[in-house]
Amino acid sequence: MPVVRGADKKQRRAAVVLRILSRHATNTLSQGHIVNHSTRSLRWLTPTIRRERNEWEAFCARINDGKLLENSATSLRALKDQFRELEQQNRELKIPELHQELKQLQARVNVILQRCRLYLDTTAVRSLAETQLPHLERILDFVQTEQVYLRRQLLLSQTTVHYLKQLLTAAEDIWTQSYCNPNYLLNLIRKIKHDDAHLNDPGDLLFLSLRDMEAVAQNQISHPDLGIYLRGLEVARCSYYVSRQIPEWRESCDLLMMAGMLHDLGWLMLNPKLANKADGKDAQRNDERGEHPILGAALLGGLRGFPGDSYLTEVVAQHHERLDGTGYPRRLHTYHLGEHSRRMGVICRYLELKNDRRELTADGIRTCDGEELAFGAALQLYRETLQGEWDPTVADQLFRALDANLPEELRESDRHNDPFSLKRFQNYRPDEAHAEMTPPHFSLERESRSNRSVTDRQTEK
């Protein structure tokens, strides 16, 4: 038998490992699944970069596999033309500095294009094999989808500023009049319905970063409480999107949109000195007693004249209540919560989780990418629903409206014990068992001990 040298053995082993990795990556991508359950992310929020990484692994595994393509090949020419077009579009896409999350996504696109430049540029220094071409095509498709998402987010910021101006004008009537005509708000609802009727992707109407959106709006509108109105607009648009997908929601669409736009106005009635607290670099409102739902309901008592107006104050007052009685402010249980309140509570909770990075990351213990927040919020809401906190029918309707495959993805991730988010919202749901214990009325320190009895000390008094 011929003697096999150590170097040849290593090369053969490396070739076998590359074939196995390539076969595994191809099978995984053909099935449409992501390998690591702890890093699942929905494609509709931002085109997942993780699939692009899997494509690069399969691409690199086929470096020396197959026949090399000539520069005159038709398929290679078409791929180079697509690459030049994407690179030109990426240079022309100007994202303002206030959109920090979008700037990060664009930087990731630049990294992918830099890798592709080695193979597809006019001065390419590396050659391509025939088996590598399909992987590179899918990578460029990911880049194109990412650029489309970036442009749609920029368009979303422009329309949001326009909606904010009209919502602020309508809110002035609510503050100054005991009876408020809802026509101005109904016109805004009709405008949102008209603008969002063609949107079939939740990523076109959900903010990638509420903080960035607030910074952009503050640059054009001078108002100290834009964050409250921004949350209201996102809840209203999400309610309309779900109503388009779920027939059971359509009858109460206007009510949910009206309640969504105004559900957090109670924050404005809190004492600013008591409602603001320093939290790192940001000043966050604090409602330890859970008063803002009741205050908001009282403020909207005079808003009448639209379908479902008799339920408006009830929905606003109960948008933080939970079926197990752990919500606030009144800790209502199952049979006390109406159908509209359950729907509003689920939507508000989902967007609250999506926009609050601290809760999903356990105050920085775990880091995550921006596109993971939407899936992490859905997973946390799914787990809370299993514990009896939310209506399972309403939660399932929300998940199916966002993505048809989302319920199955959530069940599979929960079955694999995905450790994405297990932290509870303790600021709003205090647990008496974990409250700080009061100090005892006596001390065991040596200095405080006395040889005299309690009766002797009382006699001296």
Long-range contacts (C-beta under 8 A, 24 or more apart in sequence): 18-61, 18-62, 18-65, 19-61, 19-65, 21-57, 21-58, 21-61, 22-58, 22-61, 22-62, 22-65, 25-54, 25-55, 25-57, 25-58, 25-61, 26-58, 28-54, 29-54, 29-55, 29-58, 29-138, 37-412, 37-413, 37-416, 37-418, 38-416, 38-418, 38-419, 38-420, 39-372, 40-375, 40-409, 40-413, 40-418, 41-369, 41-371, 41-372, 41-374, 41-375, 42-371, 42-374, 42-375, 42-378, 42-402, 42-403, 42-406, 42-409, 44-201, 44-202, 44-203, 44-374, 44-402, 44-403, 45-202, 45-203, 45-206, 45-208, 45-370, 45-371, 45-373, 45-374, 45-375, 46-105, 46-146, 46-149, 46-203, 46-208, 46-370, 46-371, 47-142, 47-145, 47-146, 47-149, 47-371, 48-371, 49-108, 49-142, 49-369, 49-371, 51-142, 52-112, 52-139, 52-142, 55-135, 55-138, 55-139, 55-142, 56-115, 56-135, 56-139, 58-135, 59-132, 59-135, 59-136, 59-139, 62-129, 62-131, 62-132, 62-135, 63-129, 63-132, 64-129, 65-129, 65-131, 65-132, 66-129, 66-130, 66-131, 66-132, 67-129, 67-130, 68-127, 68-128, 68-129, 68-130, 69-127, 69-128, 69-129, 69-130, 69-133, 75-133, 76-128, 76-133, 79-120, 79-133, 79-136, 79-137, 79-140, 80-120, 80-121, 80-122, 82-140, 82-144, 83-113, 83-116, 83-117, 83-120, 83-121, 83-140, 84-120, 86-113, 86-140, 86-143, 86-144, 86-147, 87-113, 87-117, 89-147, 90-143, 90-147, 93-147, 93-150, 93-151, 95-150, 95-154, 96-216, 98-212, 98-215, 98-216, 98-219, 99-153, 99-154, 99-157, 99-209, 99-212, 99-216, 100-209, 100-212, 101-208, 101-209, 101-212, 101-370, 102-150, 102-153, 102-154, 102-208, 102-212, 104-370, 105-146, 105-149, 105-150, 105-370, 106-150, 108-146, 109-143, 109-146, 109-147, 109-150, 112-139, 112-142, 112-143, 113-143, 116-140, 116-143, 149-203, 152-201, 152-203, 152-204, 153-203, 153-208, 156-204, 156-205, 156-207, 157-213, 157-216, 157-217, 159-195, 160-207, 160-213, 160-217, 160-230, 160-233, 161-216, 161-217, 161-220, 161-221, 163-188, 163-191, 163-192, 163-233, 164-217, 164-221, 164-226, 164-229, 164-230, 164-233, 165-221, 166-191, 167-229, 167-232, 167-233, 167-261, 168-221, 168-223, 168-229, 171-229, 171-262, 171-265, 174-262, 174-265, 174-299, 174-300, 174-302, 174-303, 175-299, 177-302, 178-302, 179-302, 179-304, 180-302, 180-303, 181-305, 182-258, 182-303, 182-304, 182-305, 182-306, 182-309, 183-305, 185-258, 185-261, 185-262, 185-303, 185-306, 186-254, 186-306, 188-261, 189-236, 189-254, 189-257, 189-258, 189-261, 192-236, 192-237, 192-240, 192-257, 193-240, 196-237, 196-240, 196-241, 197-244, 199-241, 202-238, 202-241, 202-374, 202-402, 202-403, 205-234, 205-237, 205-238, 205-241, 206-234, 206-237, 206-238, 206-351, 206-354, 206-374, 207-234, 207-355, 208-370, 209-370, 210-234, 210-355, 225-267, 225-268, 228-264, 228-265, 228-267, 228-268, 229-261, 231-264, 231-351, 231-355, 232-260, 232-261, 232-262, 232-263, 232-264, 232-265, 233-261, 234-351, 234-355, 235-260, 235-261, 235-263, 235-344, 235-347, 235-348, 235-351, 236-260, 236-261, 238-347, 238-350, 238-351, 239-343, 239-344, 239-347, 241-401, 242-347, 242-397, 242-398, 242-401, 242-402, 244-401, 245-400, 245-401, 246-397, 246-400, 246-401, 248-397, 249-343, 249-397, 252-308, 252-339, 252-340, 252-343, 254-306, 254-307, 254-308, 255-306, 255-307, 255-308, 255-309, 255-311, 255-312, 255-315, 255-340, 256-315, 256-340, 256-343, 256-344, 256-347, 258-303, 258-306, 258-308, 258-312, 259-312, 259-315, 259-316, 259-319, 259-340, 259-344, 260-344, 260-347, 260-348, 262-296, 262-300, 262-303, 262-316, 263-293, 263-296, 263-315, 263-316, 263-319, 263-344, 263-348, 264-292, 264-296, 265-296, 265-299, 265-300, 266-291, 266-292, 266-293, 266-294, 266-295, 266-296, 266-297, 266-299, 266-316, 267-292, 267-296, 269-295, 269-296, 269-299, 270-295, 286-427, 287-428, 288-427, 289-329, 290-320, 290-328, 290-329, 290-428, 291-329, 293-317, 293-318, 293-319, 293-320, 293-328, 293-329, 294-329, 308-340, 311-338, 311-340, 314-338, 314-340, 314-341, 315-340, 315-341, 315-344, 318-344, 318-345, 319-344, 319-345, 319-348, 320-345, 320-348, 320-428, 321-345, 322-389, 322-390, 323-388, 323-389, 323-390, 323-391, 324-387, 324-388, 324-389, 326-389, 326-429, 327-389, 327-429, 328-428, 328-429, 342-390, 342-391, 342-394, 343-394, 345-390, 346-381, 346-390, 346-391, 346-394, 346-395, 346-398, 347-398, 349-381, 349-384, 349-390, 350-377, 350-378, 350-381, 350-398, 351-377, 353-377, 353-380, 353-381, 353-421, 359-421, 359-423, 359-425, 360-420, 360-421, 360-423, 361-421, 362-421, 362-422, 362-423, 363-423, 366-419, 366-420, 368-420, 372-420, 375-409, 375-420, 376-420, 376-421, 377-421, 378-402, 378-406, 378-410, 379-410, 379-413, 379-414, 379-418, 379-420, 379-421, 380-420, 380-421, 382-410, 382-411, 382-414, 383-414, 383-421, 383-422, 386-414
